[in-house]
Amino acid sequence: MGSIVSLAAGRPSRSYKIVLLFERRDDGGLRAWSEQVPGFVLSHRDVDSVLADVQPALEGSLTAQLGEPIITTPLSDIRMDLEACSVLGPVKQGIPDQVEYAALRA
C-alpha cells in the first residue's frame, strides 16, 4: 500500500479525494479498504456494520496519520449503490468496485 504522504507533497492540501474499494466476502459479508490510506481495512459478516463504520473509521485513520482533525463526506450514497447492485436486496449479485470520499481538514 502507498503512503498517506503521497496524497500531497509535504503538508496535505485543504481537500482531496479518497477511493474506497469494496469486496464481497465468501460468507456474504463485506470488506472495505483504501490503497491510499495505509492500514485502513474494515471487514464484517454484517454489511450494515461495515457501512456504519466506514466514515468514522476513515476519519479516525486520516486524523491519526495526518496529525490534524479530518472530516469525510461520501461522494455517493453507498447504501443506494449497494442496493442498485443487489448487495442489500434478496438477490446478491455484485457490489460497486469503489466509492469515493472527499476529505477535508476540520
Backbone as ProteinMPNN parsed JSONL, in Angstrom:
{"seq_chain_A": "MGSIVSLAAGRPSRSYKIVLLFERRDDGGLRAWSEQVPGFVLSHRDVDSVLADVQPALEGSLTAQLGEPIITTPLSDIRMDLEACSVLGPVKQGIPDQVEYAALRA", "coords_chain_A": {"N_chain_A": [[0.827, -1.177, 0.0], [0.344, 2.319, -0.564], [1.812, 5.35, 0.765], [0.332, 7.695, 3.015], [1.357, 10.2, 2.738], [1.726, 10.452, 0.06], [-0.577, 11.561, -0.888], [-0.371, 14.292, -0.945], [2.323, 16.524, -1.442], [4.5, 17.04, 1.21], [2.906, 19.108, 3.502], [-0.532, 18.316, 3.824], [-3.028, 18.988, 1.298], [-5.859, 21.225, 1.316], [-8.182, 19.827, 0.687], [-9.006, 16.555, -0.553], [-9.494, 13.615, -2.58], [-10.508, 10.41, -1.577], [-10.405, 7.04, -2.394], [-12.41, 4.315, -1.769], [-12.395, 0.819, -1.741], [-14.452, -2.029, -2.338], [-15.322, -5.364, -1.452], [-16.907, -8.448, -1.8], [-17.309, -10.825, 0.754], [-16.655, -14.349, 1.282], [-18.514, -15.39, 3.062], [-20.734, -13.841, 2.675], [-20.488, -11.376, 3.768], [-18.923, -8.108, 3.912], [-16.061, -6.366, 2.768], [-14.025, -3.535, 3.148], [-11.59, -1.249, 1.95], [-8.78, 0.964, 1.477], [-6.379, 1.831, -0.85], [-5.017, 4.14, -0.633], [-4.883, 4.88, 2.007], [-2.94, 3.771, 4.338], [-3.262, 0.798, 6.197], [-6.017, 0.979, 6.503], [-8.702, -0.956, 6.753], [-11.777, -2.514, 6.739], [-13.909, -5.087, 7.777], [-16.572, -7.322, 7.901], [-19.08, -9.74, 8.7], [-21.64, -8.796, 8.649], [-23.105, -6.602, 6.531], [-24.259, -4.088, 7.073], [-22.886, -3.333, 9.374], [-20.304, -2.807, 8.421], [-20.887, -0.677, 6.662], [-21.837, 1.239, 8.481], [-19.534, 1.789, 9.9], [-17.642, 2.815, 8.136], [-17.298, 5.692, 7.522], [-16.662, 6.951, 10.146], [-14.374, 5.415, 10.786], [-12.646, 5.945, 8.652], [-12.285, 8.712, 8.978], [-11.014, 8.677, 11.497], [-8.649, 7.235, 10.916], [-7.4, 8.903, 8.975], [-7.14, 11.295, 10.454], [-5.388, 10.456, 12.507], [-3.111, 9.741, 10.979], [-2.458, 12.072, 9.6], [-2.228, 13.936, 11.552], [-3.971, 15.986, 12.259], [-7.35, 17.161, 12.719], [-9.67, 15.539, 10.614], [-12.417, 15.547, 8.42], [-14.805, 13.57, 6.651], [-16.736, 13.064, 3.67], [-19.01, 11.127, 1.94], [-19.017, 10.784, -1.599], [-21.012, 9.651, -2.97], [-24.071, 7.825, -2.426], [-23.561, 5.185, -0.506], [-25.142, 3.019, 0.404], [-27.287, 3.116, -1.427], [-25.895, 2.582, -3.799], [-25.058, -0.042, -3.236], [-27.536, -1.315, -3.01], [-28.459, -0.962, -5.611], [-26.807, -2.689, -6.918], [-27.78, -5.023, -5.986], [-26.735, -5.996, -3.583], [-27.747, -5.516, -1.028], [-30.297, -6.371, -1.326], [-32.674, -9.079, -1.927], [-31.474, -10.722, -3.892], [-28.179, -11.226, -4.285], [-25.885, -10.009, -6.265], [-23.681, -8.411, -7.052], [-21.245, -5.883, -6.152], [-20.405, -2.377, -5.828], [-17.329, -1.443, -7.348], [-15.82, 0.564, -6.207], [-16.035, 3.372, -3.962], [-16.112, 6.832, -3.67], [-14.689, 9.274, -1.485], [-14.684, 12.556, -0.117], [-12.202, 14.318, 1.59], [-11.526, 16.59, 4.145], [-9.646, 19.05, 5.919], [-10.606, 19.551, 9.22]], "CA_chain_A": [[0.0, 0.0, 0.0], [1.088, 3.563, -0.618], [1.89, 6.172, 1.969], [-0.614, 8.802, 3.055], [2.076, 11.393, 2.29], [1.608, 10.542, -1.387], [-1.756, 12.344, -1.249], [0.094, 15.653, -1.204], [3.722, 16.675, -1.049], [4.63, 17.797, 2.46], [1.65, 19.348, 4.214], [-1.661, 17.93, 2.97], [-3.848, 20.058, 0.745], [-7.085, 21.51, 2.073], [-9.124, 18.74, 0.419], [-8.571, 15.549, -1.517], [-10.431, 12.52, -2.784], [-10.058, 9.099, -1.147], [-11.183, 5.994, -3.028], [-12.569, 3.083, -1.001], [-12.693, -0.364, -2.547], [-15.323, -2.972, -1.65], [-15.221, -6.734, -1.932], [-17.796, -9.396, -1.139], [-16.654, -11.925, 1.467], [-17.226, -15.661, 0.997], [-19.65, -15.642, 3.951], [-21.79, -12.88, 2.379], [-20.148, -10.101, 4.376], [-18.337, -7.064, 3.075], [-14.742, -5.865, 3.147], [-13.738, -2.222, 2.56], [-10.225, -0.801, 2.181], [-8.306, 2.009, 0.583], [-4.951, 1.753, -1.154], [-4.449, 5.451, -0.326], [-4.801, 5.066, 3.454], [-2.308, 2.568, 4.883], [-3.873, 0.189, 7.374], [-7.477, 1.111, 6.541], [-9.436, -2.138, 6.303], [-12.947, -2.889, 7.53], [-14.461, -6.339, 7.294], [-17.545, -7.901, 8.827], [-20.092, -10.573, 8.049], [-22.827, -7.957, 8.524], [-22.858, -5.474, 5.627], [-24.629, -2.837, 7.744], [-21.813, -2.972, 10.304], [-19.237, -2.186, 7.634], [-21.363, 0.613, 6.176], [-21.926, 2.168, 9.608], [-18.195, 2.095, 10.407], [-16.741, 3.355, 7.116], [-16.958, 7.109, 7.662], [-15.879, 7.263, 11.348], [-13.062, 4.763, 10.732], [-11.834, 6.694, 7.695], [-11.911, 9.967, 9.625], [-10.041, 8.365, 12.541], [-7.378, 6.867, 10.284], [-6.794, 10.086, 8.364], [-6.775, 12.213, 11.528], [-4.193, 9.923, 13.165], [-1.974, 9.733, 10.073], [-2.114, 13.429, 9.179], [-1.954, 14.729, 12.745], [-4.924, 17.076, 12.426], [-8.713, 16.656, 12.532], [-10.134, 15.388, 9.229], [-13.792, 15.092, 8.251], [-15.019, 12.992, 5.33], [-18.091, 13.056, 3.128], [-19.087, 10.256, 0.757], [-19.418, 11.479, -2.824], [-22.214, 8.98, -3.452], [-24.773, 7.112, -1.37], [-23.057, 3.814, -0.551], [-26.261, 2.08, 0.527], [-28.011, 3.111, -2.695], [-25.052, 1.868, -4.755], [-25.111, -1.469, -2.914], [-28.872, -1.792, -3.368], [-28.54, -0.998, -7.078], [-26.076, -3.885, -7.333], [-28.455, -6.126, -5.314], [-25.998, -6.496, -2.424], [-28.608, -5.446, 0.144], [-31.603, -6.93, -1.653], [-32.766, -10.532, -1.817], [-30.534, -11.367, -4.808], [-26.895, -10.549, -4.123], [-25.129, -10.311, -7.471], [-22.423, -7.684, -7.174], [-21.083, -4.674, -5.356], [-19.609, -1.403, -6.578], [-15.891, -1.638, -7.208], [-15.246, 1.595, -5.355], [-16.834, 4.527, -3.566], [-15.189, 7.939, -3.443], [-14.93, 10.159, -0.354], [-13.921, 13.803, -0.035], [-11.641, 14.503, 2.929], [-11.175, 17.983, 4.39], [-9.191, 19.391, 7.261], [-11.758, 20.028, 10.009]], "C_chain_A": [[0.871, 1.239, 0.0], [1.06, 4.303, 0.699], [0.899, 7.31, 1.879], [0.046, 10.095, 2.578], [1.96, 11.555, 0.782], [0.358, 11.306, -1.818], [-1.389, 13.78, -1.586], [1.544, 15.737, -0.747], [3.795, 17.533, 0.209], [3.315, 17.901, 3.19], [0.475, 19.017, 3.3], [-2.444, 19.136, 2.465], [-5.123, 20.202, 1.575], [-8.13, 20.417, 1.848], [-8.525, 17.788, -0.603], [-9.606, 14.444, -1.581], [-9.777, 11.212, -2.362], [-10.968, 8.071, -1.801], [-11.197, 4.769, -2.113], [-12.964, 1.958, -1.947], [-13.525, -1.326, -1.707], [-15.222, -4.34, -2.297], [-16.176, -7.606, -1.12], [-16.974, -10.481, -0.479], [-17.354, -13.236, 1.127], [-18.455, -15.956, 1.849], [-20.798, -14.652, 3.738], [-21.535, -11.509, 2.966], [-19.487, -9.161, 3.381], [-16.99, -6.638, 3.646], [-14.532, -4.541, 2.427], [-12.302, -1.851, 2.894], [-9.892, 0.307, 1.207], [-6.809, 1.832, 0.378], [-4.253, 3.062, -0.816], [-4.226, 5.669, 1.169], [-4.231, 3.789, 4.065], [-3.004, 2.089, 6.159], [-5.384, 0.286, 7.434], [-8.115, -0.119, 5.912], [-10.589, -2.358, 7.268], [-13.508, -4.166, 6.929], [-15.4, -6.904, 8.345], [-18.52, -8.752, 8.029], [-21.361, -9.771, 7.782], [-22.505, -6.714, 7.695], [-23.158, -4.153, 6.315], [-23.561, -2.39, 8.73], [-20.673, -2.287, 9.575], [-19.668, -0.792, 7.188], [-21.424, 1.65, 7.29], [-20.547, 2.631, 10.068], [-17.287, 2.805, 9.41], [-16.339, 4.798, 7.403], [-16.198, 7.41, 8.957], [-14.494, 6.619, 11.343], [-12.126, 5.495, 9.784], [-11.369, 8.014, 8.31], [-10.854, 9.732, 10.706], [-8.676, 8.036, 11.973], [-6.667, 8.077, 9.71], [-6.338, 11.093, 9.418], [-5.49, 11.756, 12.208], [-2.966, 10.04, 12.263], [-1.524, 11.142, 9.683], [-1.862, 14.361, 10.354], [-2.824, 15.957, 12.909], [-6.316, 16.539, 12.144], [-9.13, 16.652, 11.061], [-11.591, 14.937, 9.27], [-13.943, 14.561, 6.83], [-16.489, 13.067, 4.96], [-18.118, 12.118, 1.933], [-19.581, 11.055, -0.447], [-20.579, 10.785, -3.518], [-22.836, 8.259, -2.265], [-24.387, 5.633, -1.448], [-24.195, 2.812, -0.507], [-27.026, 1.979, -0.793], [-27.21, 2.365, -3.769], [-25.104, 0.364, -4.514], [-26.475, -2.067, -3.244], [-29.023, -1.906, -4.878], [-27.833, -2.23, -7.633], [-26.632, -5.146, -6.674], [-27.677, -6.723, -4.149], [-26.907, -6.533, -1.203], [-30.005, -5.97, -0.114], [-31.59, -8.447, -1.532], [-31.797, -11.286, -2.727], [-29.234, -10.593, -4.754], [-25.979, -10.921, -5.281], [-23.785, -9.613, -7.529], [-22.398, -6.472, -6.281], [-20.279, -3.669, -6.163], [-18.128, -1.654, -6.324], [-15.279, -0.647, -6.243], [-16.271, 2.66, -5.044], [-15.849, 5.624, -3.224], [-15.652, 8.795, -2.271], [-14.129, 11.425, -0.55], [-13.44, 13.927, 1.396], [-11.146, 15.942, 3.06], [-10.59, 18.141, 5.776], [-10.372, 19.998, 7.994], [-11.52, 21.445, 10.501]], "O_chain_A": [[1.996, 1.221, 0.499], [0.358, 3.914, 1.632], [0.647, 7.837, 0.795], [-0.633, 10.987, 2.07], [2.079, 12.667, 0.269], [0.234, 11.666, -2.989], [-2.034, 14.41, -2.424], [1.937, 15.09, 0.224], [3.22, 18.621, 0.264], [2.674, 16.887, 3.468], [0.478, 19.394, 2.128], [-2.509, 20.172, 3.127], [-5.408, 19.372, 2.438], [-8.897, 20.117, 2.763], [-7.664, 18.157, -1.402], [-10.49, 14.356, -0.729], [-8.638, 10.93, -2.734], [-12.189, 8.222, -1.763], [-10.147, 4.251, -1.73], [-13.782, 2.15, -2.848], [-13.323, -1.427, -0.497], [-15.061, -4.468, -3.511], [-16.234, -7.502, 0.105], [-16.04, -11.005, -1.085], [-18.518, -13.232, 0.727], [-19.344, -16.689, 1.417], [-21.739, -14.623, 4.531], [-22.284, -10.571, 2.694], [-19.495, -9.396, 2.173], [-16.813, -6.563, 4.862], [-14.823, -4.427, 1.236], [-11.841, -2.109, 4.006], [-10.619, 0.557, 0.245], [-6.06, 1.698, 1.345], [-3.026, 3.099, -0.72], [-3.459, 6.55, 1.557], [-4.967, 2.827, 4.286], [-3.291, 2.87, 7.067], [-5.988, -0.28, 8.345], [-8.075, -0.301, 4.695], [-10.391, -2.385, 8.482], [-13.573, -4.308, 5.708], [-15.067, -6.958, 9.528], [-18.753, -8.517, 6.843], [-22.073, -10.028, 6.811], [-21.715, -5.871, 8.12], [-22.401, -3.193, 6.165], [-23.349, -1.19, 8.907], [-20.133, -1.292, 10.059], [-18.906, 0.166, 7.32], [-21.098, 2.816, 7.067], [-20.406, 3.745, 10.573], [-16.255, 3.347, 9.805], [-15.148, 5.091, 7.514], [-15.163, 8.073, 8.892], [-13.538, 7.213, 11.841], [-10.941, 5.65, 10.078], [-10.204, 8.39, 8.179], [-9.901, 10.504, 10.817], [-7.658, 8.501, 12.485], [-5.47, 8.262, 9.93], [-5.264, 11.681, 9.287], [-4.599, 12.567, 12.46], [-1.889, 10.403, 12.736], [-0.336, 11.374, 9.461], [-1.337, 15.46, 10.172], [-2.452, 16.882, 13.63], [-6.461, 15.564, 11.407], [-8.961, 17.647, 10.356], [-11.958, 14.061, 10.053], [-13.284, 15.046, 5.91], [-17.365, 13.126, 5.823], [-17.332, 12.289, 1.001], [-20.463, 11.903, -0.317], [-21.078, 11.268, -4.535], [-22.201, 8.103, -1.222], [-24.831, 4.916, -2.345], [-24.217, 1.861, -1.287], [-27.373, 0.881, -1.228], [-27.778, 1.605, -4.554], [-25.184, -0.419, -5.46], [-26.557, -3.204, -3.709], [-29.648, -2.846, -5.37], [-28.208, -2.753, -8.683], [-26.036, -6.217, -6.782], [-27.942, -7.862, -3.762], [-26.847, -7.481, -0.42], [-30.824, -6.008, 0.805], [-30.602, -9.03, -1.085], [-31.343, -12.375, -2.374], [-29.19, -9.425, -5.139], [-25.376, -11.993, -5.293], [-22.823, -10.198, -8.025], [-23.42, -6.082, -5.718], [-19.551, -4.05, -7.08], [-17.73, -2.031, -5.222], [-14.327, -0.974, -5.534], [-17.251, 2.832, -5.769], [-14.849, 5.37, -2.552], [-16.848, 9.016, -2.083], [-13.021, 11.387, -1.086], [-14.203, 13.665, 2.326], [-10.435, 16.445, 2.19], [-10.993, 17.444, 6.707], [-11.064, 20.862, 7.455], [-12.375, 22.014, 11.18]]}, "name": "protein", "num_of_chains": 1, "seq": "MGSIVSLAAGRPSRSYKIVLLFERRDDGGLRAWSEQVPGFVLSHRDVDSVLADVQPALEGSLTAQLGEPIITTPLSDIRMDLEACSVLGPVKQGIPDQVEYAALRA"}
